[in-house]
Amino acid sequence: MKVATYLLAGILILGLIGAAVKLLVILAIAGVIIGFIVNPRETIGMIALLVD
């Protein structure tokens, strides 16, 4: 029974980590889009730095 509990807990923790990563990715994309609307020149410079 303990093994099943550990497995369930592991799956839940992985699910939470996955959800957190998705949220961070969405926030990052939203930040880039908002930055692009507010200050396009600076955002393009940031993307150029990241790509390079």
NUKOL-791407 format. One record per atom (N, C-alpha, C, O): residue number from 1; atom name; y, z, x. Coordinates in nm, 4 decimals, m for minus. Layout:
N
pos NUM site CA y Y z Z x X;
...
# end
This chain:
52
pos 1 site N y m0.1198 z 0.0000 x 0.0829;
pos 1 site CA y 0.0000 z 0.0000 x 0.0000;
pos 1 site C y 0.1260 z 0.0000 x 0.0872;
pos 1 site O y 0.2254 z m0.0647 x 0.0543;
pos 2 site N y 0.1202 z 0.0741 x 0.1996;
pos 2 site CA y 0.2371 z 0.0805 x 0.2882;
pos 2 site C y 0.2724 z m0.0575 x 0.3427;
pos 2 site O y 0.3898 z m0.0928 x 0.3540;
pos 3 site N y 0.1688 z m0.1354 x 0.3766;
pos 3 site CA y 0.1926 z m0.2686 x 0.4338;
pos 3 site C y 0.2705 z m0.3542 x 0.3345;
pos 3 site O y 0.3650 z m0.4236 x 0.3721;
pos 4 site N y 0.2304 z m0.3491 x 0.2074;
pos 4 site CA y 0.2985 z m0.4271 x 0.1033;
pos 4 site C y 0.4448 z m0.3845 x 0.0911;
pos 4 site O y 0.5329 z m0.4686 x 0.0729;
pos 5 site N y 0.4699 z m0.2568 x 0.1010;
pos 5 site CA y 0.6074 z m0.2049 x 0.0927;
pos 5 site C y 0.6903 z m0.2567 x 0.2096;
pos 5 site O y 0.8045 z m0.2990 x 0.1918;
pos 6 site N y 0.6315 z m0.2529 x 0.3304;
pos 6 site CA y 0.7028 z m0.3027 x 0.4487;
pos 6 site C y 0.7324 z m0.4520 x 0.4357;
pos 6 site O y 0.8408 z m0.4983 x 0.4712;
pos 7 site N y 0.6341 z m0.5267 x 0.3839;
pos 7 site CA y 0.6524 z m0.6714 x 0.3646;
pos 7 site C y 0.7664 z m0.6971 x 0.2669;
pos 7 site O y 0.8536 z m0.7802 x 0.2922;
pos 8 site N y 0.7649 z m0.6249 x 0.1551;
pos 8 site CA y 0.8698 z m0.6405 x 0.0541;
pos 8 site C y 1.0066 z m0.6083 x 0.1138;
pos 8 site O y 1.1033 z m0.6816 x 0.0930;
pos 9 site N y 1.0135 z m0.4978 x 0.1883;
pos 9 site CA y 1.1390 z m0.4572 x 0.2514;
pos 9 site C y 1.1860 z m0.5650 x 0.3493;
pos 9 site O y 1.3045 z m0.5981 x 0.3537;
pos 10 site N y 1.0935 z m0.6188 x 0.4271;
pos 10 site CA y 1.1270 z m0.7244 x 0.5228;
pos 10 site C y 1.1819 z m0.8478 x 0.4542;
pos 10 site O y 1.2802 z m0.9068 x 0.4989;
pos 11 site N y 1.1164 z m0.8867 x 0.3435;
pos 11 site CA y 1.1613 z m1.0048 x 0.2680;
pos 11 site C y 1.3012 z m0.9795 x 0.2120;
pos 11 site O y 1.3874 z m1.0673 x 0.2168;
pos 12 site N y 1.3231 z m0.8596 x 0.1589;
pos 12 site CA y 1.4544 z m0.8247 x 0.1036;
pos 12 site C y 1.5622 z m0.8290 x 0.2117;
pos 12 site O y 1.6710 z m0.8821 x 0.1894;
pos 13 site N y 1.5318 z m0.7731 x 0.3284;
pos 13 site CA y 1.6289 z m0.7703 x 0.4389;
pos 13 site C y 1.6594 z m0.9128 x 0.4851;
pos 13 site O y 1.7751 z m0.9474 x 0.5090;
pos 14 site N y 1.5554 z m0.9950 x 0.4974;
pos 14 site CA y 1.5765 z m1.1343 x 0.5370;
pos 14 site C y 1.6621 z m1.2066 x 0.4339;
pos 14 site O y 1.7502 z m1.2851 x 0.4690;
pos 15 site N y 1.6355 z m1.1793 x 0.3060;
pos 15 site CA y 1.7138 z m1.2401 x 0.1988;
pos 15 site C y 1.8599 z m1.1999 x 0.2078;
pos 15 site O y 1.9494 z m1.2824 x 0.1891;
pos 16 site N y 1.8833 z m1.0726 x 0.2364;
pos 16 site CA y 2.0210 z m1.0230 x 0.2484;
pos 16 site C y 2.0909 z m1.0876 x 0.3672;
pos 16 site O y 2.2074 z m1.1262 x 0.3573;
pos 17 site N y 2.0198 z m1.0998 x 0.4806;
pos 17 site CA y 2.0776 z m1.1626 x 0.5995;
pos 17 site C y 2.1109 z m1.3090 x 0.5690;
pos 17 site O y 2.2175 z m1.3588 x 0.6052;
pos 18 site N y 2.0176 z m1.3762 x 0.5019;
pos 18 site CA y 2.0396 z m1.5164 x 0.4644;
pos 18 site C y 2.1625 z m1.5314 x 0.3760;
pos 18 site O y 2.2431 z m1.6226 x 0.3950;
pos 19 site N y 2.1763 z m1.4410 x 0.2790;
pos 19 site CA y 2.2915 z m1.4448 x 0.1882;
pos 19 site C y 2.4208 z m1.4210 x 0.2654;
pos 19 site O y 2.5216 z m1.4873 x 0.2407;
pos 20 site N y 2.4177 z m1.3256 x 0.3597;
pos 20 site CA y 2.5366 z m1.2950 x 0.4399;
pos 20 site C y 2.5770 z m1.4157 x 0.5241;
pos 20 site O y 2.6955 z m1.4470 x 0.5356;
pos 21 site N y 2.4778 z m1.4836 x 0.5834;
pos 21 site CA y 2.5061 z m1.6015 x 0.6656;
pos 21 site C y 2.5680 z m1.7112 x 0.5793;
pos 21 site O y 2.6647 z m1.7758 x 0.6196;
pos 22 site N y 2.5105 z m1.7321 x 0.4584;
pos 22 site CA y 2.5650 z m1.8334 x 0.3671;
pos 22 site C y 2.7098 z m1.8020 x 0.3341;
pos 22 site O y 2.7953 z m1.8904 x 0.3347;
pos 23 site N y 2.7367 z m1.6741 x 0.3052;
pos 23 site CA y 2.8733 z m1.6319 x 0.2714;
pos 23 site C y 2.9683 z m1.6603 x 0.3872;
pos 23 site O y 3.0790 z m1.7101 x 0.3665;
pos 24 site N y 2.9249 z m1.6285 x 0.5097;
pos 24 site CA y 3.0093 z m1.6508 x 0.6272;
pos 24 site C y 3.0387 z m1.7993 x 0.6455;
pos 24 site O y 3.1509 z m1.8383 x 0.6776;
pos 25 site N y 2.9351 z m1.8820 x 0.6244;
pos 25 site CA y 2.9532 z m2.0275 x 0.6395;
pos 25 site C y 3.0521 z m2.0779 x 0.5352;
pos 25 site O y 3.1411 z m2.1571 x 0.5663;
pos 26 site N y 3.0359 z m2.0313 x 0.4103;
pos 26 site CA y 3.1266 z m2.0732 x 0.3027;
pos 26 site C y 3.2696 z m2.0291 x 0.3348;
pos 26 site O y 3.3643 z m2.1057 x 0.3169;
pos 27 site N y 3.2847 z m1.9048 x 0.3824;
pos 27 site CA y 3.4175 z m1.8543 x 0.4176;
pos 27 site C y 3.4790 z m1.9355 x 0.5316;
pos 27 site O y 3.5983 z m1.9659 x 0.5294;
pos 28 site N y 3.3971 z m1.9704 x 0.6312;
pos 28 site CA y 3.4470 z m2.0488 x 0.7445;
pos 28 site C y 3.4956 z m2.1854 x 0.6977;
pos 28 site O y 3.6025 z m2.2312 x 0.7380;
pos 29 site N y 3.4157 z m2.2508 x 0.6117;
pos 29 site CA y 3.4530 z m2.3833 x 0.5603;
pos 29 site C y 3.5803 z m2.3722 x 0.4764;
pos 29 site O y 3.6715 z m2.4538 x 0.4893;
pos 30 site N y 3.5852 z m2.2696 x 0.3897;
pos 30 site CA y 3.7042 z m2.2478 x 0.3059;
pos 30 site C y 3.8265 z m2.2233 x 0.3945;
pos 30 site O y 3.9349 z m2.2748 x 0.3669;
pos 31 site N y 3.8087 z m2.1452 x 0.5000;
pos 31 site CA y 3.9189 z m2.1174 x 0.5925;
pos 31 site C y 3.9714 z m2.2445 x 0.6570;
pos 31 site O y 4.0925 z m2.2628 x 0.6699;
pos 32 site N y 3.8803 z m2.3324 x 0.6975;
pos 32 site CA y 3.9210 z m2.4588 x 0.7598;
pos 32 site C y 3.9976 z m2.5446 x 0.6585;
pos 32 site O y 4.1003 z m2.6040 x 0.6914;
pos 33 site N y 3.9462 z m2.5502 x 0.5349;
pos 33 site CA y 4.0116 z m2.6316 x 0.4311;
pos 33 site C y 4.1508 z m2.5760 x 0.4005;
pos 33 site O y 4.2477 z m2.6514 x 0.3924;
pos 34 site N y 4.1605 z m2.4434 x 0.3836;
pos 34 site CA y 4.2905 z m2.3801 x 0.3551;
pos 34 site C y 4.3860 z m2.4025 x 0.4726;
pos 34 site O y 4.5029 z m2.4357 x 0.4530;
pos 35 site N y 4.3355 z m2.3842 x 0.5941;
pos 35 site CA y 4.4169 z m2.4076 x 0.7131;
pos 35 site C y 4.4666 z m2.5511 x 0.7193;
pos 35 site O y 4.5803 z m2.5773 x 0.7585;
pos 36 site N y 4.3798 z m2.6435 x 0.6800;
pos 36 site CA y 4.4162 z m2.7856 x 0.6828;
pos 36 site C y 4.5290 z m2.8136 x 0.5845;
pos 36 site O y 4.6199 z m2.8915 x 0.6134;
pos 37 site N y 4.5224 z m2.7488 x 0.4663;
pos 37 site CA y 4.6261 z m2.7687 x 0.3641;
pos 37 site C y 4.7581 z m2.7057 x 0.4106;
pos 37 site O y 4.8649 z m2.7656 x 0.3975;
pos 38 site N y 4.7486 z m2.5833 x 0.4652;
pos 38 site CA y 4.8689 z m2.5094 x 0.5040;
pos 38 site C y 4.9304 z m2.5675 x 0.6313;
pos 38 site O y 5.0514 z m2.5893 x 0.6379;
pos 39 site N y 4.8466 z m2.5924 x 0.7323;
pos 39 site CA y 4.8989 z m2.6349 x 0.8626;
pos 39 site C y 4.8026 z m2.7359 x 0.9261;
pos 39 site O y 4.7219 z m2.6989 x 1.0114;
pos 40 site N y 4.8103 z m2.8618 x 0.8855;
pos 40 site CA y 4.7118 z m2.9617 x 0.9313;
pos 40 site C y 4.7080 z m2.9807 x 1.0827;
pos 40 site O y 4.6002 z m2.9940 x 1.1405;
pos 41 site N y 4.8248 z m2.9820 x 1.1474;
pos 41 site CA y 4.8289 z m3.0100 x 1.2917;
pos 41 site C y 4.7511 z m2.9047 x 1.3704;
pos 41 site O y 4.6755 z m2.9382 x 1.4616;
pos 42 site N y 4.7697 z m2.7784 x 1.3353;
pos 42 site CA y 4.7030 z m2.6695 x 1.4057;
pos 42 site C y 4.5516 z m2.6745 x 1.3817;
pos 42 site O y 4.4726 z m2.6515 x 1.4733;
pos 43 site N y 4.5126 z m2.7047 x 1.2577;
pos 43 site CA y 4.3703 z m2.7102 x 1.2228;
pos 43 site C y 4.3008 z m2.8221 x 1.2993;
pos 43 site O y 4.1891 z m2.8039 x 1.3479;
pos 44 site N y 4.3649 z m2.9358 x 1.3101;
pos 44 site CA y 4.3061 z m3.0485 x 1.3837;
pos 44 site C y 4.2870 z m3.0087 x 1.5300;
pos 44 site O y 4.1856 z m3.0423 x 1.5913;
pos 45 site N y 4.3852 z m2.9367 x 1.5857;
pos 45 site CA y 4.3751 z m2.8899 x 1.7239;
pos 45 site C y 4.2568 z m2.7955 x 1.7418;
pos 45 site O y 4.1845 z m2.8033 x 1.8412;
pos 46 site N y 4.2376 z m2.7054 x 1.6437;
pos 46 site CA y 4.1255 z m2.6104 x 1.6498;
pos 46 site C y 3.9922 z m2.6849 x 1.6460;
pos 46 site O y 3.9021 z m2.6559 x 1.7247;
pos 47 site N y 3.9801 z m2.7811 x 1.5542;
pos 47 site CA y 3.8541 z m2.8562 x 1.5414;
pos 47 site C y 3.8287 z m2.9344 x 1.6697;
pos 47 site O y 3.7153 z m2.9413 x 1.7170;
pos 48 site N y 3.9342 z m2.9934 x 1.7262;
pos 48 site CA y 3.9205 z m3.0687 x 1.8519;
pos 48 site C y 3.8696 z m2.9776 x 1.9629;
pos 48 site O y 3.7863 z m3.0187 x 2.0437;
pos 49 site N y 3.9193 z m2.8539 x 1.9675;
pos 49 site CA y 3.8751 z m2.7585 x 2.0682;
pos 49 site C y 3.7281 z m2.7216 x 2.0474;
pos 49 site O y 3.6519 z m2.7124 x 2.1437;
pos 50 site N y 3.6884 z m2.7004 x 1.9210;
pos 50 site CA y 3.5498 z m2.6626 x 1.8902;
pos 50 site C y 3.4540 z m2.7771 x 1.9253;
pos 50 site O y 3.3470 z m2.7541 x 1.9816;
pos 51 site N y 3.4927 z m2.8992 x 1.8919;
pos 51 site CA y 3.4067 z m3.0154 x 1.9167;
pos 51 site C y 3.3943 z m3.0391 x 2.0667;
pos 51 site O y 3.2858 z m3.0680 x 2.1173;
pos 52 site N y 3.5057 z m3.0267 x 2.1367;
pos 52 site CA y 3.5089 z m3.0482 x 2.2812;
pos 52 site C y 3.4412 z m2.9306 x 2.3476;
pos 52 site O y 3.4317 z m2.9260 x 2.4702;
# end
